[in-house]
């Protein structure tokens, strides 16, 4: 049975890794990164909810009633 010739594997793997590295570098360098956005100051508006002005009673669930 013939033996597998692995003498060219090293150069093949190294050259493909270098090629992938160069391709990724070119892809990343073509991206346009925007400047850091400044925080937007938003005014908090108070909403008037009808339940805030009323007193509401909080009832216990039926399972927690003490007899």
CHARMM-style PDB file with segment names, atoms N, HN, CA, C and O in Angstrom:
ATOM      1  N   UNK     1       0.849  -1.176   0.000  1.00  0.00      PROA
ATOM      2  CA  UNK     1       0.000   0.000   0.000  1.00  0.00      PROA
ATOM      3  C   UNK     1       0.900   1.246   0.000  1.00  0.00      PROA
ATOM      4  O   UNK     1       1.813   1.340   0.820  1.00  0.00      PROA
ATOM      5  N   UNK     2       0.655   2.198  -0.906  1.00  0.00      PROA
ATOM      6  HN  UNK     2      -0.087   2.122  -1.572  1.00  0.00      PROA
ATOM      7  CA  UNK     2       1.538   3.379  -0.971  1.00  0.00      PROA
ATOM      8  C   UNK     2       1.351   4.295   0.231  1.00  0.00      PROA
ATOM      9  O   UNK     2       0.263   4.412   0.794  1.00  0.00      PROA
ATOM     10  N   UNK     3       2.422   4.918   0.592  1.00  0.00      PROA
ATOM     11  HN  UNK     3       3.306   4.822   0.135  1.00  0.00      PROA
ATOM     12  CA  UNK     3       2.410   5.826   1.735  1.00  0.00      PROA
ATOM     13  C   UNK     3       1.965   7.222   1.286  1.00  0.00      PROA
ATOM     14  O   UNK     3       2.281   7.664   0.181  1.00  0.00      PROA
ATOM     15  N   UNK     4       1.225   7.906   2.169  1.00  0.00      PROA
ATOM     16  HN  UNK     4       0.969   7.547   3.066  1.00  0.00      PROA
ATOM     17  CA  UNK     4       0.739   9.242   1.847  1.00  0.00      PROA
ATOM     18  C   UNK     4       1.885  10.237   1.970  1.00  0.00      PROA
ATOM     19  O   UNK     4       2.569  10.288   2.992  1.00  0.00      PROA
ATOM     20  N   UNK     5       2.084  11.013   0.936  1.00  0.00      PROA
ATOM     21  HN  UNK     5       1.528  10.972   0.106  1.00  0.00      PROA
ATOM     22  CA  UNK     5       3.175  11.993   0.934  1.00  0.00      PROA
ATOM     23  C   UNK     5       2.699  13.262   1.636  1.00  0.00      PROA
ATOM     24  O   UNK     5       1.851  13.981   1.109  1.00  0.00      PROA
ATOM     25  N   UNK     6       3.239  13.537   2.818  1.00  0.00      PROA
ATOM     26  HN  UNK     6       3.929  12.953   3.246  1.00  0.00      PROA
ATOM     27  CA  UNK     6       2.828  14.693   3.606  1.00  0.00      PROA
ATOM     28  C   UNK     6       3.877  15.798   3.602  1.00  0.00      PROA
ATOM     29  O   UNK     6       3.819  16.711   4.427  1.00  0.00      PROA
ATOM     30  N   UNK     7       4.823  15.724   2.694  1.00  0.00      PROA
ATOM     31  HN  UNK     7       4.870  14.983   2.024  1.00  0.00      PROA
ATOM     32  CA  UNK     7       5.905  16.702   2.715  1.00  0.00      PROA
ATOM     33  C   UNK     7       5.438  18.089   2.303  1.00  0.00      PROA
ATOM     34  O   UNK     7       6.070  19.073   2.689  1.00  0.00      PROA
ATOM     35  N   UNK     8       4.368  18.212   1.544  1.00  0.00      PROA
ATOM     36  HN  UNK     8       3.854  17.413   1.231  1.00  0.00      PROA
ATOM     37  CA  UNK     8       3.900  19.525   1.089  1.00  0.00      PROA
ATOM     38  C   UNK     8       2.809  20.102   1.978  1.00  0.00      PROA
ATOM     39  O   UNK     8       2.347  21.215   1.727  1.00  0.00      PROA
ATOM     40  N   UNK     9       2.387  19.387   2.998  1.00  0.00      PROA
ATOM     41  HN  UNK     9       2.763  18.483   3.201  1.00  0.00      PROA
ATOM     42  CA  UNK     9       1.296  19.866   3.841  1.00  0.00      PROA
ATOM     43  C   UNK     9       1.668  21.125   4.597  1.00  0.00      PROA
ATOM     44  O   UNK     9       0.845  22.030   4.736  1.00  0.00      PROA
ATOM     45  N   UNK    10       2.885  21.195   5.083  1.00  0.00      PROA
ATOM     46  HN  UNK    10       3.554  20.460   4.970  1.00  0.00      PROA
ATOM     47  CA  UNK    10       3.293  22.345   5.885  1.00  0.00      PROA
ATOM     48  C   UNK    10       3.199  23.635   5.074  1.00  0.00      PROA
ATOM     49  O   UNK    10       2.612  24.614   5.536  1.00  0.00      PROA
ATOM     50  N   UNK    11       3.759  23.646   3.894  1.00  0.00      PROA
ATOM     51  HN  UNK    11       4.236  22.851   3.518  1.00  0.00      PROA
ATOM     52  CA  UNK    11       3.741  24.856   3.073  1.00  0.00      PROA
ATOM     53  C   UNK    11       2.329  25.176   2.607  1.00  0.00      PROA
ATOM     54  O   UNK    11       1.987  26.347   2.444  1.00  0.00      PROA
ATOM     55  N   UNK    12       1.512  24.168   2.391  1.00  0.00      PROA
ATOM     56  HN  UNK    12       1.790  23.217   2.523  1.00  0.00      PROA
ATOM     57  CA  UNK    12       0.118  24.387   1.979  1.00  0.00      PROA
ATOM     58  C   UNK    12      -0.679  25.044   3.101  1.00  0.00      PROA
ATOM     59  O   UNK    12      -1.421  25.999   2.871  1.00  0.00      PROA
ATOM     60  N   UNK    13      -0.520  24.528   4.307  1.00  0.00      PROA
ATOM     61  HN  UNK    13       0.083  23.753   4.495  1.00  0.00      PROA
ATOM     62  CA  UNK    13      -1.252  25.072   5.453  1.00  0.00      PROA
ATOM     63  C   UNK    13      -0.779  26.488   5.768  1.00  0.00      PROA
ATOM     64  O   UNK    13      -1.597  27.373   6.015  1.00  0.00      PROA
ATOM     65  N   UNK    14       0.521  26.705   5.760  1.00  0.00      PROA
ATOM     66  HN  UNK    14       1.186  25.986   5.559  1.00  0.00      PROA
ATOM     67  CA  UNK    14       1.063  28.031   6.065  1.00  0.00      PROA
ATOM     68  C   UNK    14       0.631  29.046   5.006  1.00  0.00      PROA
ATOM     69  O   UNK    14       0.243  30.163   5.348  1.00  0.00      PROA
ATOM     70  N   UNK    15       0.695  28.676   3.741  1.00  0.00      PROA
ATOM     71  HN  UNK    15       1.010  27.768   3.464  1.00  0.00      PROA
ATOM     72  CA  UNK    15       0.312  29.623   2.682  1.00  0.00      PROA
ATOM     73  C   UNK    15      -1.180  29.931   2.726  1.00  0.00      PROA
ATOM     74  O   UNK    15      -1.572  31.068   2.465  1.00  0.00      PROA
ATOM     75  N   UNK    16      -2.022  28.952   3.049  1.00  0.00      PROA
ATOM     76  HN  UNK    16      -1.703  28.028   3.261  1.00  0.00      PROA
ATOM     77  CA  UNK    16      -3.451  29.242   3.149  1.00  0.00      PROA
ATOM     78  C   UNK    16      -3.763  30.097   4.364  1.00  0.00      PROA
ATOM     79  O   UNK    16      -4.669  30.929   4.305  1.00  0.00      PROA
ATOM     80  N   UNK    17      -3.038  29.919   5.468  1.00  0.00      PROA
ATOM     81  HN  UNK    17      -2.303  29.243   5.515  1.00  0.00      PROA
ATOM     82  CA  UNK    17      -3.252  30.775   6.636  1.00  0.00      PROA
ATOM     83  C   UNK    17      -2.836  32.212   6.334  1.00  0.00      PROA
ATOM     84  O   UNK    17      -3.522  33.154   6.733  1.00  0.00      PROA
ATOM     85  N   UNK    18      -1.736  32.381   5.645  1.00  0.00      PROA
ATOM     86  HN  UNK    18      -1.179  31.616   5.321  1.00  0.00      PROA
ATOM     87  CA  UNK    18      -1.290  33.732   5.282  1.00  0.00      PROA
ATOM     88  C   UNK    18      -2.291  34.383   4.328  1.00  0.00      PROA
ATOM     89  O   UNK    18      -2.596  35.569   4.455  1.00  0.00      PROA
ATOM     90  N   UNK    19      -2.795  33.614   3.385  1.00  0.00      PROA
ATOM     91  HN  UNK    19      -2.548  32.650   3.282  1.00  0.00      PROA
ATOM     92  CA  UNK    19      -3.782  34.138   2.440  1.00  0.00      PROA
ATOM     93  C   UNK    19      -5.054  34.557   3.157  1.00  0.00      PROA
ATOM     94  O   UNK    19      -5.600  35.626   2.887  1.00  0.00      PROA
ATOM     95  N   UNK    20      -5.524  33.720   4.067  1.00  0.00      PROA
ATOM     96  HN  UNK    20      -5.081  32.852   4.286  1.00  0.00      PROA
ATOM     97  CA  UNK    20      -6.723  34.074   4.832  1.00  0.00      PROA
ATOM     98  C   UNK    20      -6.489  35.319   5.685  1.00  0.00      PROA
ATOM     99  O   UNK    20      -7.364  36.179   5.786  1.00  0.00      PROA
ATOM    100  N   UNK    21      -5.320  35.415   6.290  1.00  0.00      PROA
ATOM    101  HN  UNK    21      -4.609  34.717   6.208  1.00  0.00      PROA
ATOM    102  CA  UNK    21      -5.007  36.588   7.098  1.00  0.00      PROA
ATOM    103  C   UNK    21      -5.038  37.851   6.248  1.00  0.00      PROA
ATOM    104  O   UNK    21      -5.601  38.864   6.663  1.00  0.00      PROA
ATOM    105  N   UNK    22      -4.437  37.799   5.063  1.00  0.00      PROA
ATOM    106  HN  UNK    22      -3.980  36.976   4.726  1.00  0.00      PROA
ATOM    107  CA  UNK    22      -4.416  38.972   4.182  1.00  0.00      PROA
ATOM    108  C   UNK    22      -5.827  39.321   3.711  1.00  0.00      PROA
ATOM    109  O   UNK    22      -6.191  40.496   3.660  1.00  0.00      PROA
ATOM    110  N   UNK    23      -6.610  38.319   3.372  1.00  0.00      PROA
ATOM    111  HN  UNK    23      -6.314  37.365   3.414  1.00  0.00      PROA
ATOM    112  CA  UNK    23      -7.985  38.590   2.938  1.00  0.00      PROA
ATOM    113  C   UNK    23      -8.816  39.225   4.044  1.00  0.00      PROA
ATOM    114  O   UNK    23      -9.571  40.164   3.792  1.00  0.00      PROA
ATOM    115  N   UNK    24      -8.682  38.722   5.262  1.00  0.00      PROA
ATOM    116  HN  UNK    24      -8.069  37.960   5.467  1.00  0.00      PROA
ATOM    117  CA  UNK    24      -9.423  39.312   6.382  1.00  0.00      PROA
ATOM    118  C   UNK    24      -8.958  40.730   6.672  1.00  0.00      PROA
ATOM    119  O   UNK    24      -9.768  41.598   6.997  1.00  0.00      PROA
ATOM    120  N   UNK    25      -7.664  40.967   6.555  1.00  0.00      PROA
ATOM    121  HN  UNK    25      -7.005  40.262   6.291  1.00  0.00      PROA
ATOM    122  CA  UNK    25      -7.156  42.327   6.777  1.00  0.00      PROA
ATOM    123  C   UNK    25      -7.708  43.283   5.731  1.00  0.00      PROA
ATOM    124  O   UNK    25      -8.082  44.410   6.058  1.00  0.00      PROA
ATOM    125  N   UNK    26      -7.762  42.855   4.501  1.00  0.00      PROA
ATOM    126  HN  UNK    26      -7.459  41.940   4.236  1.00  0.00      PROA
ATOM    127  CA  UNK    26      -8.319  43.705   3.448  1.00  0.00      PROA
ATOM    128  C   UNK    26      -9.811  43.949   3.659  1.00  0.00      PROA
ATOM    129  O   UNK    26     -10.310  45.051   3.430  1.00  0.00      PROA
ATOM    130  N   UNK    27     -10.508  42.914   4.094  1.00  0.00      PROA
ATOM    131  HN  UNK    27     -10.103  42.019   4.280  1.00  0.00      PROA
ATOM    132  CA  UNK    27     -11.948  43.063   4.332  1.00  0.00      PROA
ATOM    133  C   UNK    27     -12.208  44.019   5.485  1.00  0.00      PROA
ATOM    134  O   UNK    27     -13.101  44.862   5.401  1.00  0.00      PROA
ATOM    135  N   UNK    28     -11.441  43.897   6.559  1.00  0.00      PROA
ATOM    136  HN  UNK    28     -10.716  43.212   6.628  1.00  0.00      PROA
ATOM    137  CA  UNK    28     -11.635  44.762   7.725  1.00  0.00      PROA
ATOM    138  C   UNK    28     -11.229  46.196   7.406  1.00  0.00      PROA
ATOM    139  O   UNK    28     -11.885  47.138   7.851  1.00  0.00      PROA
ATOM    140  N   UNK    29     -10.153  46.369   6.640  1.00  0.00      PROA
ATOM    141  HN  UNK    29      -9.620  45.604   6.279  1.00  0.00      PROA
ATOM    142  CA  UNK    29      -9.691  47.723   6.344  1.00  0.00      PROA
ATOM    143  C   UNK    29     -10.627  48.458   5.400  1.00  0.00      PROA
ATOM    144  O   UNK    29     -10.572  49.686   5.323  1.00  0.00      PROA
ATOM    145  N   UNK    30     -11.482  47.749   4.681  1.00  0.00      PROA
ATOM    146  HN  UNK    30     -11.527  46.752   4.743  1.00  0.00      PROA
ATOM    147  CA  UNK    30     -12.422  48.423   3.786  1.00  0.00      PROA
ATOM    148  C   UNK    30     -13.687  48.885   4.512  1.00  0.00      PROA
ATOM    149  O   UNK    30     -14.507  49.597   3.933  1.00  0.00      PROA
ATOM    150  N   UNK    31     -13.848  48.488   5.760  1.00  0.00      PROA
ATOM    151  HN  UNK    31     -13.182  47.909   6.231  1.00  0.00      PROA
ATOM    152  CA  UNK    31     -15.011  48.911   6.535  1.00  0.00      PROA
ATOM    153  C   UNK    31     -14.863  50.366   6.952  1.00  0.00      PROA
ATOM    154  O   UNK    31     -13.759  50.834   7.230  1.00  0.00      PROA
ATOM    155  N   UNK    32     -15.980  51.070   6.993  1.00  0.00      PROA
ATOM    156  HN  UNK    32     -16.876  50.689   6.767  1.00  0.00      PROA
ATOM    157  CA  UNK    32     -15.982  52.474   7.433  1.00  0.00      PROA
ATOM    158  C   UNK    32     -16.553  52.505   8.848  1.00  0.00      PROA
ATOM    159  O   UNK    32     -17.709  52.146   9.074  1.00  0.00      PROA
ATOM    160  N   UNK    33     -15.730  52.936   9.788  1.00  0.00      PROA
ATOM    161  HN  UNK    33     -14.791  53.228   9.605  1.00  0.00      PROA
ATOM    162  CA  UNK    33     -16.168  53.025  11.167  1.00  0.00      PROA
ATOM    163  C   UNK    33     -16.520  54.470  11.469  1.00  0.00      PROA
ATOM    164  O   UNK    33     -15.718  55.373  11.230  1.00  0.00      PROA
ATOM    165  N   UNK    34     -17.694  54.685  11.982  1.00  0.00      PROA
ATOM    166  HN  UNK    34     -18.346  53.951  12.176  1.00  0.00      PROA
ATOM    167  CA  UNK    34     -18.142  56.033  12.307  1.00  0.00      PROA
ATOM    168  C   UNK    34     -17.486  56.503  13.597  1.00  0.00      PROA
ATOM    169  O   UNK    34     -17.026  55.701  14.410  1.00  0.00      PROA
ATOM    170  N   UNK    35     -17.454  57.807  13.763  1.00  0.00      PROA
ATOM    171  HN  UNK    35     -17.828  58.458  13.102  1.00  0.00      PROA
ATOM    172  CA  UNK    35     -16.896  58.365  14.988  1.00  0.00      PROA
ATOM    173  C   UNK    35     -17.775  57.969  16.173  1.00  0.00      PROA
ATOM    174  O   UNK    35     -18.934  57.590  16.004  1.00  0.00      PROA
ATOM    175  N   UNK    36     -17.218  58.062  17.342  1.00  0.00      PROA
ATOM    176  HN  UNK    36     -16.276  58.371  17.479  1.00  0.00      PROA
ATOM    177  CA  UNK    36     -17.965  57.702  18.543  1.00  0.00      PROA
ATOM    178  C   UNK    36     -19.174  58.624  18.685  1.00  0.00      PROA
ATOM    179  O   UNK    36     -19.017  59.844  18.703  1.00  0.00      PROA
ATOM    180  N   UNK    37     -20.355  58.068  18.786  1.00  0.00      PROA
ATOM    181  HN  UNK    37     -20.482  57.077  18.771  1.00  0.00      PROA
ATOM    182  CA  UNK    37     -21.536  58.929  18.881  1.00  0.00      PROA
ATOM    183  C   UNK    37     -21.596  59.631  20.230  1.00  0.00      PROA
ATOM    184  O   UNK    37     -21.242  59.068  21.266  1.00  0.00      PROA
ATOM    185  N   UNK    38     -22.049  60.859  20.187  1.00  0.00      PROA
ATOM    186  HN  UNK    38     -22.337  61.317  19.346  1.00  0.00      PROA
ATOM    187  CA  UNK    38     -22.194  61.600  21.437  1.00  0.00      PROA
ATOM    188  C   UNK    38     -23.533  61.226  22.074  1.00  0.00      PROA
ATOM    189  O   UNK    38     -24.508  60.980  21.364  1.00  0.00      PROA
ATOM    190  N   UNK    39     -23.586  61.182  23.377  1.00  0.00      PROA
ATOM    191  HN  UNK    39     -22.794  61.382  23.954  1.00  0.00      PROA
ATOM    192  CA  UNK    39     -24.846  60.803  24.032  1.00  0.00      PROA
ATOM    193  C   UNK    39     -25.928  61.851  23.800  1.00  0.00      PROA
ATOM    194  O   UNK    39     -25.673  63.052  23.882  1.00  0.00      PROA
ATOM    195  N   UNK    40     -27.112  61.388  23.517  1.00  0.00      PROA
ATOM    196  HN  UNK    40     -27.319  60.412  23.451  1.00  0.00      PROA
ATOM    197  CA  UNK    40     -28.236  62.280  23.279  1.00  0.00      PROA
ATOM    198  C   UNK    40     -28.942  62.544  24.604  1.00  0.00      PROA
ATOM    199  O   UNK    40     -29.314  61.615  25.321  1.00  0.00      PROA
ATOM    200  N   UNK    41     -29.117  63.805  24.912  1.00  0.00      PROA
ATOM    201  HN  UNK    41     -28.814  64.560  24.330  1.00  0.00      PROA
ATOM    202  CA  UNK    41     -29.778  64.177  26.165  1.00  0.00      PROA
ATOM    203  C   UNK    41     -31.281  64.208  25.905  1.00  0.00      PROA
ATOM    204  O   UNK    41     -31.781  64.989  25.095  1.00  0.00      PROA
ATOM    205  N   UNK    42     -31.967  63.346  26.611  1.00  0.00      PROA
ATOM    206  HN  UNK    42     -31.560  62.712  27.269  1.00  0.00      PROA
ATOM    207  CA  UNK    42     -33.409  63.265  26.424  1.00  0.00      PROA
ATOM    208  C   UNK    42     -34.102  63.780  27.671  1.00  0.00      PROA
ATOM    209  O   UNK    42     -33.740  63.422  28.791  1.00  0.00      PROA
ATOM    210  N   UNK    43     -35.093  64.616  27.465  1.00  0.00      PROA
ATOM    211  HN  UNK    43     -35.387  64.907  26.554  1.00  0.00      PROA
ATOM    212  CA  UNK    43     -35.858  65.153  28.585  1.00  0.00      PROA
ATOM    213  C   UNK    43     -36.877  64.103  29.019  1.00  0.00      PROA
ATOM    214  O   UNK    43     -37.619  63.565  28.198  1.00  0.00      PROA
ATOM    215  N   UNK    44     -36.900  63.824  30.308  1.00  0.00      PROA
ATOM    216  HN  UNK    44     -36.297  64.261  30.975  1.00  0.00      PROA
ATOM    217  CA  UNK    44     -37.855  62.857  30.831  1.00  0.00      PROA
ATOM    218  C   UNK    44     -39.202  63.544  31.024  1.00  0.00      PROA
ATOM    219  O   UNK    44     -39.313  64.537  31.743  1.00  0.00      PROA
ATOM    220  N   UNK    45     -40.209  63.002  30.375  1.00  0.00      PROA
ATOM    221  HN  UNK    45     -40.118  62.196  29.791  1.00  0.00      PROA
ATOM    222  CA  UNK    45     -41.539  63.570  30.500  1.00  0.00      PROA
ATOM    223  C   UNK    45     -42.331  62.757  31.512  1.00  0.00      PROA
ATOM    224  O   UNK    45     -42.329  61.527  31.479  1.00  0.00      PROA
ATOM    225  N   UNK    46     -43.000  63.456  32.401  1.00  0.00      PROA
ATOM    226  HN  UNK    46     -43.002  64.455  32.427  1.00  0.00      PROA
ATOM    227  CA  UNK    46     -43.819  62.788  33.406  1.00  0.00      PROA
ATOM    228  C   UNK    46     -45.167  62.470  32.790  1.00  0.00      PROA
ATOM    229  O   UNK    46     -45.878  63.360  32.324  1.00  0.00      PROA
ATOM    230  N   UNK    47     -45.506  61.201  32.794  1.00  0.00      PROA
ATOM    231  HN  UNK    47     -44.929  60.478  33.174  1.00  0.00      PROA
ATOM    232  CA  UNK    47     -46.809  60.804  32.259  1.00  0.00      PROA
ATOM    233  C   UNK    47     -47.797  60.715  33.411  1.00  0.00      PROA
ATOM    234  O   UNK    47     -47.479  60.223  34.494  1.00  0.00      PROA
ATOM    235  N   UNK    48     -48.975  61.193  33.157  1.00  0.00      PROA
ATOM    236  HN  UNK    48     -49.233  61.593  32.278  1.00  0.00      PROA
ATOM    237  CA  UNK    48     -50.020  61.148  34.177  1.00  0.00      PROA
ATOM    238  C   UNK    48     -50.843  59.884  33.985  1.00  0.00      PROA
ATOM    239  O   UNK    48     -51.638  59.771  33.052  1.00  0.00      PROA
ATOM    240  N   UNK    49     -50.633  58.947  34.883  1.00  0.00      PROA
ATOM    241  HN  UNK    49     -49.987  59.039  35.641  1.00  0.00      PROA
ATOM    242  CA  UNK    49     -51.395  57.710  34.851  1.00  0.00      PROA
ATOM    243  C   UNK    49     -52.554  57.831  35.828  1.00  0.00      PROA
ATOM    244  O   UNK    49     -52.386  58.381  36.916  1.00  0.00      PROA
ATOM    245  N   UNK    50     -53.711  57.334  35.466  1.00  0.00      PROA
ATOM    246  HN  UNK    50     -53.848  56.887  34.582  1.00  0.00      PROA
ATOM    247  CA  UNK    50     -54.877  57.490  36.352  1.00  0.00      PROA
ATOM    248  C   UNK    50     -54.720  56.757  37.675  1.00  0.00      PROA
ATOM    249  O   UNK    50     -55.336  57.151  38.665  1.00  0.00      PROA
ATOM    250  N   UNK    51     -53.922  55.714  37.720  1.00  0.00      PROA
ATOM    251  HN  UNK    51     -53.421  55.394  36.916  1.00  0.00      PROA
ATOM    252  CA  UNK    51     -53.789  54.958  38.968  1.00  0.00      PROA
ATOM    253  C   UNK    51     -52.784  55.580  39.921  1.00  0.00      PROA
ATOM    254  O   UNK    51     -52.708  55.166  41.077  1.00  0.00      PROA
ATOM    255  N   UNK    52     -52.014  56.555  39.476  1.00  0.00      PROA
ATOM    256  HN  UNK    52     -52.076  56.891  38.536  1.00  0.00      PROA
ATOM    257  CA  UNK    52     -51.064  57.176  40.391  1.00  0.00      PROA
ATOM    258  C   UNK    52     -51.745  58.115  41.382  1.00  0.00      PROA
ATOM    259  O   UNK    52     -51.258  58.309  42.495  1.00  0.00      PROA
ATOM    260  N   UNK    53     -52.863  58.693  40.979  1.00  0.00      PROA
ATOM    261  HN  UNK    53     -53.259  58.536  40.074  1.00  0.00      PROA
ATOM    262  CA  UNK    53     -53.538  59.633  41.875  1.00  0.00      PROA
ATOM    263  C   UNK    53     -54.544  58.942  42.785  1.00  0.00      PROA
ATOM    264  O   UNK    53     -55.073  59.572  43.701  1.00  0.00      PROA
ATOM    265  N   UNK    54     -54.817  57.672  42.556  1.00  0.00      PROA
ATOM    266  HN  UNK    54     -54.387  57.160  41.812  1.00  0.00      PROA
ATOM    267  CA  UNK    54     -55.802  56.961  43.367  1.00  0.00      PROA
ATOM    268  C   UNK    54     -55.100  55.979  44.293  1.00  0.00      PROA
ATOM    269  O   UNK    54     -54.000  55.502  44.011  1.00  0.00      PROA
ATOM    270  N   UNK    55     -55.772  55.690  45.415  1.00  0.00      PROA
ATOM    271  HN  UNK    55     -56.665  56.078  45.644  1.00  0.00      PROA
ATOM    272  CA  UNK    55     -55.273  54.677  46.320  1.00  0.00      PROA
ATOM    273  C   UNK    55     -55.875  53.355  45.902  1.00  0.00      PROA
ATOM    274  O   UNK    55     -57.092  53.237  45.762  1.00  0.00      PROA
ATOM    275  N   UNK    56     -55.041  52.374  45.706  1.00  0.00      PROA
ATOM    276  HN  UNK    56     -54.052  52.470  45.820  1.00  0.00      PROA
ATOM    277  CA  UNK    56     -55.553  51.059  45.342  1.00  0.00      PROA
ATOM    278  C   UNK    56     -55.145  50.063  46.412  1.00  0.00      PROA
ATOM    279  O   UNK    56     -54.034  50.111  46.940  1.00  0.00      PROA
ATOM    280  N   UNK    57     -56.036  49.188  46.712  1.00  0.00      PROA
ATOM    281  HN  UNK    57     -56.939  49.149  46.283  1.00  0.00      PROA
ATOM    282  CA  UNK    57     -55.778  48.163  47.711  1.00  0.00      PROA
ATOM    283  C   UNK    57     -55.155  46.962  47.021  1.00  0.00      PROA
ATOM    284  O   UNK    57     -55.626  46.522  45.972  1.00  0.00      PROA
ATOM    285  N   UNK    58     -54.100  46.439  47.611  1.00  0.00      PROA
ATOM    286  HN  UNK    58     -53.717  46.796  48.462  1.00  0.00      PROA
ATOM    287  CA  UNK    58     -53.423  45.271  47.060  1.00  0.00      PROA
ATOM    288  C   UNK    58     -53.952  44.043  47.787  1.00  0.00      PROA
ATOM    289  O   UNK    58     -53.803  43.921  49.003  1.00  0.00      PROA
ATOM    290  N   UNK    59     -54.556  43.153  47.055  1.00  0.00      PROA
ATOM    291  HN  UNK    59     -54.677  43.252  46.068  1.00  0.00      PROA
ATOM    292  CA  UNK    59     -55.119  41.949  47.632  1.00  0.00      PROA
ATOM    293  C   UNK    59     -54.116  40.817  47.552  1.00  0.00      PROA
ATOM    294  O   UNK    59     -53.352  40.723  46.592  1.00  0.00      PROA
ATOM    295  N   UNK    60     -54.116  39.967  48.549  1.00  0.00      PROA
ATOM    296  HN  UNK    60     -54.737  40.044  49.330  1.00  0.00      PROA
ATOM    297  CA  UNK    60     -53.269  38.785  48.545  1.00  0.00      PROA
ATOM    298  C   UNK    60     -53.861  37.736  47.625  1.00  0.00      PROA
ATOM    299  O   UNK    60     -55.081  37.670  47.474  1.00  0.00      PROA
ATOM    300  N   UNK    61     -53.046  36.935  47.021  1.00  0.00      PROA
ATOM    301  HN  UNK    61     -52.055  36.989  47.144  1.00  0.00      PROA
ATOM    302  CA  UNK    61     -53.613  35.842  46.213  1.00  0.00      PROA
ATOM    303  C   UNK    61     -54.368  34.848  47.105  1.00  0.00      PROA
ATOM    304  O   UNK    61     -54.123  34.767  48.308  1.00  0.00      PROA
ATOM    305  N   UNK    62     -55.271  34.111  46.505  1.00  0.00      PROA
ATOM    306  HN  UNK    62     -55.470  34.178  45.527  1.00  0.00      PROA
ATOM    307  CA  UNK    62     -56.113  33.206  47.268  1.00  0.00      PROA
ATOM    308  C   UNK    62     -55.307  32.124  47.989  1.00  0.00      PROA
ATOM    309  O   UNK    62     -55.708  31.645  49.050  1.00  0.00      PROA
ATOM    310  N   UNK    63     -54.188  31.751  47.414  1.00  0.00      PROA
ATOM    311  HN  UNK    63     -53.863  32.140  46.552  1.00  0.00      PROA
ATOM    312  CA  UNK    63     -53.423  30.662  48.020  1.00  0.00      PROA
ATOM    313  C   UNK    63     -52.734  31.086  49.305  1.00  0.00      PROA
ATOM    314  O   UNK    63     -52.334  30.230  50.094  1.00  0.00      PROA
ATOM    315  N   UNK    64     -52.584  32.388  49.536  1.00  0.00      PROA
ATOM    316  HN  UNK    64     -52.909  33.083  48.895  1.00  0.00      PROA
ATOM    317  CA  UNK    64     -51.859  32.831  50.735  1.00  0.00      PROA
ATOM    318  C   UNK    64     -52.789  33.346  51.824  1.00  0.00      PROA
ATOM    319  O   UNK    64     -52.329  33.994  52.765  1.00  0.00      PROA
ATOM    320  N   UNK    65     -54.078  33.075  51.721  1.00  0.00      PROA
ATOM    321  HN  UNK    65     -54.452  32.548  50.957  1.00  0.00      PROA
ATOM    322  CA  UNK    65     -54.993  33.520  52.781  1.00  0.00      PROA
ATOM    323  C   UNK    65     -54.771  32.691  54.044  1.00  0.00      PROA
ATOM    324  O   UNK    65     -54.582  31.475  53.994  1.00  0.00      PROA
ATOM    325  N   UNK    66     -54.800  33.380  55.157  1.00  0.00      PROA
ATOM    326  HN  UNK    66     -54.954  34.368  55.198  1.00  0.00      PROA
ATOM    327  CA  UNK    66     -54.631  32.674  56.425  1.00  0.00      PROA
ATOM    328  C   UNK    66     -55.989  32.471  57.044  1.00  0.00      PROA
ATOM    329  O   UNK    66     -56.776  33.409  57.172  1.00  0.00      PROA
ATOM    330  N   UNK    67     -56.260  31.234  57.430  1.00  0.00      PROA
ATOM    331  HN  UNK    67     -55.620  30.473  57.326  1.00  0.00      PROA
ATOM    332  CA  UNK    67     -57.574  30.919  57.997  1.00  0.00      PROA
ATOM    333  C   UNK    67     -57.492  30.715  59.482  1.00  0.00      PROA
ATOM    334  OT1 UNK    67     -58.505  30.442  60.124  1.00  0.00      PROA
TER     335      UNK     67
END
